[in-house]
Amino acid sequence: MFNLATFGFNDLMECRGAIRSLFDDPPQTLGEAATRVVRFFRDEFVDADGRPACVLVRLFKTHRYDALDPELQEFARRMLPEAASVPDLRCLVLLATAGDEPAWNDRRLSRGHLAIPLASESMVSEAPMIAQLITQLGLSISSVVRPGPALLLDRNDRSSNVFYVPQAKGSPYIVAQQEFVERYGIASVLGVGGLLTTGDLFASILFTRVPVSPETADLFKVISLNLKMAILPLSRLPLF
């Protein structure tokens, strides 16, 4: 296990190896792979008392609306009634979740994040955390909403970075302040991910009860890259 508060270079080397071994037993779906990732961050990163350092860990991936199952399409239409008529619509799909609350350990129980339609740059910009996540990961919002070959070639070497909110309380990027940040004692937020060869974004977001230093956040850039390299061969697996 890794103490998130004192996470250093030696821990990073060990963590890299653990991430590379996550898929030694090949997963059959992206959902299965994502579950291993969120359980890894939830179980292996602890605070000084040995409790999970992450209150909540989630992993999302963008996916074409017309390739989603009927249940996810219906969820997206509840958020955007005209979803079916938007050409090449991407949705941000919750693949896996793990956390303190029982409901946070089953993605199907999510009330607002199962399949978030990303219809336009302006729509994404109205969701502060999603917009900041995309830009801090080194991507443009347009490359996520409308991925294309030119964007993929241009951003392939830069599309693994870290989303970092050092102080969650009062942050404009974390909207649910009273009911989430304050209630559960969220100290910092980290996100790792990037752009896959399919043109889709993947991102795992860690809401931590431990304050994360800039130095630790910087080390997570390496974790982000290693996670991307581990997930790349799986990017064309079925969702669930």
WOMOSUL-V864637 format. One record per pair of residues at least 4 apart in sequence whose ideal C-beta (glycine too) atoms are under 7 Angstrom apart, sorted by sequence separation. I is the first residue (numbers start at 1). J is the second residue. D is the distance in Angstrom with one decimal. If there is no record, write none. Layout:
[[I & J & D] [I & J & D]]
This chain:
[[3 & 7 & 6.6] [7 & 11 & 4.9] [9 & 13 & 6.8] [10 & 14 & 6.8] [11 & 15 & 5.9] [12 & 16 & 6.4] [14 & 18 & 6.5] [15 & 19 & 6.4] [16 & 20 & 6.5] [17 & 21 & 6.5] [23 & 27 & 6.1] [28 & 32 & 5.8] [30 & 34 & 6.0] [31 & 35 & 6.4] [32 & 36 & 6.9] [33 & 37 & 6.7] [34 & 38 & 6.4] [35 & 39 & 6.1] [36 & 40 & 6.2] [37 & 41 & 6.8] [38 & 42 & 5.9] [39 & 43 & 5.6] [40 & 44 & 5.5] [41 & 45 & 5.8] [46 & 50 & 5.2] [47 & 51 & 5.1] [63 & 67 & 6.0] [68 & 72 & 4.0] [70 & 74 & 6.2] [71 & 75 & 6.7] [72 & 76 & 6.4] [73 & 77 & 6.4] [74 & 78 & 6.7] [76 & 80 & 6.2] [77 & 81 & 5.8] [82 & 86 & 6.3] [100 & 104 & 6.5] [110 & 114 & 5.2] [119 & 123 & 4.9] [121 & 125 & 6.2] [122 & 126 & 6.8] [127 & 131 & 6.1] [128 & 132 & 6.1] [129 & 133 & 6.0] [130 & 134 & 6.5] [131 & 135 & 6.5] [132 & 136 & 5.8] [133 & 137 & 6.3] [135 & 139 & 6.9] [139 & 143 & 5.1] [141 & 145 & 6.0] [142 & 146 & 5.8] [143 & 147 & 5.8] [147 & 151 & 5.9] [149 & 153 & 6.4] [150 & 154 & 6.2] [151 & 155 & 5.9] [152 & 156 & 6.1] [155 & 159 & 4.7] [167 & 171 & 6.3] [176 & 180 & 3.8] [177 & 181 & 4.8] [178 & 182 & 5.2] [179 & 183 & 5.8] [180 & 184 & 6.1] [196 & 200 & 5.0] [208 & 212 & 5.9] [212 & 216 & 5.1] [213 & 217 & 7.0] [214 & 218 & 6.3] [215 & 219 & 6.9] [216 & 220 & 6.8] [220 & 224 & 6.1] [221 & 225 & 6.7] [222 & 226 & 6.3] [223 & 227 & 6.1] [224 & 228 & 6.4] [225 & 229 & 6.4] [226 & 230 & 6.4] [227 & 231 & 6.2] [228 & 232 & 6.3] [231 & 235 & 6.5] [2 & 7 & 5.6] [27 & 32 & 3.9] [46 & 51 & 6.2] [63 & 68 & 6.1] [68 & 73 & 4.9] [99 & 104 & 3.3] [118 & 123 & 6.7] [134 & 139 & 5.1] [139 & 144 & 5.9] [147 & 152 & 6.6] [176 & 181 & 6.6] [177 & 182 & 6.1] [178 & 183 & 7.0] [181 & 186 & 4.4] [212 & 217 & 5.6] [27 & 33 & 4.2] [46 & 52 & 6.2] [47 & 53 & 4.9] [77 & 83 & 4.9] [83 & 89 & 5.9] [98 & 104 & 6.8] [99 & 105 & 6.6] [103 & 109 & 4.4] [118 & 124 & 5.4] [124 & 130 & 5.8] [125 & 131 & 5.1] [165 & 171 & 5.1] [168 & 174 & 5.2] [180 & 186 & 6.6] [195 & 201 & 5.9] [196 & 202 & 6.1] [46 & 53 & 5.4] [76 & 83 & 4.8] [77 & 84 & 6.8] [97 & 104 & 5.5] [98 & 105 & 5.6] [107 & 114 & 6.9] [124 & 131 & 5.4] [134 & 141 & 5.4] [174 & 181 & 5.7] [45 & 53 & 4.4] [65 & 73 & 6.4] [97 & 105 & 6.5] [143 & 151 & 4.3] [165 & 173 & 5.7] [193 & 201 & 6.6] [194 & 202 & 7.0] [2 & 11 & 4.9] [27 & 36 & 6.9] [43 & 52 & 6.9] [45 & 54 & 6.0] [165 & 174 & 6.5] [193 & 202 & 4.9] [23 & 33 & 6.3] [42 & 52 & 5.5] [97 & 107 & 5.1] [131 & 141 & 6.3] [134 & 144 & 5.4] [193 & 203 & 3.3] [65 & 76 & 6.0] [96 & 107 & 6.0] [193 & 204 & 6.1] [42 & 54 & 5.3] [95 & 107 & 6.9] [143 & 155 & 6.2] [169 & 181 & 5.5] [191 & 203 & 5.3] [192 & 204 & 5.4] [2 & 15 & 6.2] [41 & 54 & 5.7] [94 & 107 & 4.9] [97 & 110 & 6.8] [168 & 181 & 4.9] [169 & 182 & 6.9] [191 & 204 & 6.8] [22 & 36 & 5.0] [191 & 205 & 4.6] [22 & 37 & 6.7] [42 & 57 & 4.9] [76 & 91 & 5.1] [174 & 189 & 6.5] [41 & 57 & 4.6] [94 & 110 & 5.5] [125 & 141 & 6.8] [139 & 155 & 6.3] [189 & 205 & 6.7] [190 & 206 & 4.5] [124 & 141 & 5.0] [189 & 206 & 6.8] [22 & 40 & 6.2] [65 & 83 & 5.7] [168 & 186 & 4.3] [189 & 207 & 5.6] [190 & 208 & 6.7] [38 & 57 & 4.3] [94 & 113 & 4.8] [168 & 187 & 6.2] [38 & 58 & 6.6] [94 & 114 & 5.4] [121 & 141 & 4.7] [138 & 158 & 4.8] [139 & 159 & 6.0] [168 & 188 & 5.9] [188 & 208 & 5.0] [38 & 59 & 5.3] [72 & 93 & 6.5] [121 & 142 & 5.8] [124 & 145 & 6.3] [138 & 159 & 5.7] [167 & 188 & 6.8] [168 & 189 & 5.4] [186 & 207 & 5.0] [187 & 208 & 5.7] [18 & 40 & 6.9] [37 & 59 & 5.5] [93 & 115 & 5.1] [137 & 159 & 6.9] [166 & 188 & 5.6] [187 & 209 & 5.7] [190 & 212 & 5.8] [68 & 91 & 6.5] [138 & 161 & 4.2] [165 & 188 & 6.1] [186 & 209 & 6.8] [187 & 210 & 5.9] [188 & 211 & 5.5] [64 & 88 & 6.9] [65 & 89 & 4.0] [91 & 115 & 4.4] [92 & 116 & 4.3] [121 & 145 & 5.7] [137 & 161 & 4.8] [165 & 189 & 4.0] [185 & 209 & 5.2] [187 & 211 & 4.5] [188 & 212 & 3.9] [34 & 59 & 4.2] [91 & 116 & 6.1] [120 & 145 & 6.4] [136 & 161 & 6.4] [18 & 44 & 6.9] [64 & 90 & 6.3] [65 & 91 & 5.4] [91 & 117 & 5.1] [92 & 118 & 5.9] [118 & 144 & 6.5] [136 & 162 & 6.8] [137 & 163 & 5.9] [164 & 190 & 6.0] [63 & 90 & 6.9] [91 & 118 & 6.5] [118 & 145 & 5.2] [136 & 163 & 4.3] [163 & 190 & 6.8] [190 & 217 & 6.3] [62 & 90 & 4.6] [63 & 91 & 5.9] [89 & 117 & 6.1] [90 & 118 & 4.9] [136 & 164 & 6.6] [162 & 190 & 6.5] [163 & 191 & 3.0] [192 & 220 & 5.8] [62 & 91 & 6.8] [162 & 191 & 6.7] [202 & 231 & 6.2] [62 & 92 & 5.5] [63 & 93 & 4.9] [89 & 119 & 6.1] [133 & 163 & 4.6] [162 & 192 & 6.0] [190 & 220 & 5.8] [194 & 224 & 6.5] [30 & 61 & 6.5] [132 & 163 & 6.8] [192 & 223 & 5.7] [193 & 224 & 6.4] [60 & 92 & 5.1] [61 & 93 & 5.6] [192 & 224 & 3.7] [60 & 93 & 6.4] [86 & 119 & 5.2] [60 & 94 & 5.7] [61 & 95 & 5.5] [83 & 117 & 5.2] [160 & 194 & 4.0] [194 & 228 & 4.6] [60 & 95 & 6.5] [159 & 194 & 4.1] [192 & 227 & 5.7] [197 & 232 & 6.5] [58 & 94 & 6.2] [59 & 95 & 5.0] [159 & 195 & 3.7] [196 & 232 & 6.4] [59 & 96 & 4.8] [79 & 116 & 6.6] [80 & 117 & 4.2] [198 & 235 & 5.1] [79 & 117 & 5.6] [92 & 130 & 6.7] [197 & 235 & 6.1] [198 & 236 & 6.6] [58 & 97 & 4.7] [75 & 114 & 4.6] [76 & 115 & 4.4] [80 & 119 & 5.8] [196 & 235 & 4.3] [75 & 115 & 4.8] [155 & 195 & 5.8] [4 & 45 & 4.8] [57 & 98 & 5.0] [76 & 117 & 4.8] [132 & 173 & 4.6] [2 & 44 & 5.9] [4 & 46 & 7.0] [5 & 47 & 6.5] [57 & 99 & 6.5] [72 & 114 & 6.1] [1 & 44 & 5.4] [2 & 45 & 5.3] [3 & 46 & 6.1] [4 & 47 & 6.7] [5 & 48 & 6.1] [56 & 99 & 3.6] [72 & 115 & 4.2] [152 & 195 & 6.9] [55 & 99 & 6.0] [56 & 100 & 6.9] [128 & 172 & 5.8] [129 & 173 & 4.8] [1 & 46 & 5.1] [3 & 48 & 6.5] [55 & 100 & 5.3] [128 & 173 & 4.8] [129 & 174 & 6.1] [129 & 175 & 7.0] [166 & 212 & 6.6] [68 & 115 & 6.2] [128 & 175 & 6.3] [152 & 199 & 5.8] [56 & 104 & 5.5] [166 & 214 & 6.8] [4 & 53 & 3.9] [65 & 117 & 6.9] [143 & 195 & 7.0] [147 & 199 & 3.1] [164 & 217 & 4.3] [90 & 144 & 6.9] [90 & 145 & 6.2] [162 & 217 & 5.6] [42 & 98 & 4.1] [62 & 118 & 6.8] [137 & 193 & 5.8] [139 & 195 & 6.0] [137 & 194 & 6.0] [144 & 201 & 5.0] [38 & 96 & 4.6] [88 & 146 & 6.8] [133 & 191 & 5.3] [162 & 220 & 4.8] [37 & 96 & 6.9] [38 & 97 & 6.2] [39 & 98 & 5.5] [162 & 221 & 5.2] [38 & 98 & 4.3] [161 & 221 & 6.1] [34 & 95 & 3.6] [35 & 96 & 4.3] [34 & 96 & 3.6] [139 & 201 & 6.8] [162 & 224 & 5.6] [161 & 224 & 6.2] [31 & 95 & 5.2] [160 & 224 & 4.7] [30 & 95 & 5.8] [31 & 96 & 6.3] [160 & 225 & 4.3] [137 & 203 & 6.7] [134 & 201 & 6.9] [160 & 228 & 4.7] [133 & 203 & 5.9] [62 & 144 & 6.1] [100 & 184 & 6.7] [55 & 184 & 4.9] [55 & 186 & 6.0] [63 & 200 & 6.4] [62 & 200 & 4.5] [61 & 200 & 5.7] [62 & 201 & 4.7] [61 & 201 & 6.9] [61 & 202 & 4.5] [60 & 202 & 7.0] [60 & 203 & 5.4] [59 & 204 & 4.4] [58 & 204 & 7.0] [93 & 239 & 6.8] [57 & 204 & 6.6] [58 & 205 & 5.2] [57 & 206 & 5.3] [56 & 207 & 4.4] [54 & 206 & 4.9] [55 & 207 & 5.0] [54 & 207 & 6.4] [55 & 208 & 6.9] [54 & 208 & 5.4] [55 & 209 & 5.3] [53 & 208 & 5.4] [53 & 209 & 6.4] [53 & 210 & 4.6] [47 & 209 & 6.4] [41 & 204 & 6.6] [47 & 210 & 5.0] [41 & 206 & 5.6] [38 & 204 & 6.6] [37 & 204 & 5.6] [63 & 239 & 6.5] [37 & 227 & 6.9] [33 & 231 & 6.6] [33 & 234 & 5.2] [4 & 208 & 6.4] [19 & 223 & 6.7] [30 & 234 & 6.4] [5 & 210 & 5.1] [4 & 210 & 4.6] [16 & 222 & 6.7] [20 & 226 & 6.6] [12 & 219 & 5.0] [19 & 226 & 4.8] [23 & 230 & 5.8] [27 & 234 & 6.6] [30 & 237 & 5.0] [4 & 212 & 6.8] [15 & 223 & 6.1] [19 & 227 & 5.7] [22 & 230 & 6.1] [29 & 237 & 5.5] [31 & 239 & 6.0] [7 & 216 & 5.0] [29 & 238 & 5.2] [30 & 239 & 5.3] [31 & 240 & 4.4] [12 & 222 & 5.9] [16 & 226 & 5.0] [20 & 230 & 6.1] [27 & 237 & 7.0] [29 & 239 & 6.4] [19 & 230 & 5.7] [23 & 234 & 6.8] [29 & 240 & 5.4] [7 & 219 & 6.4]]
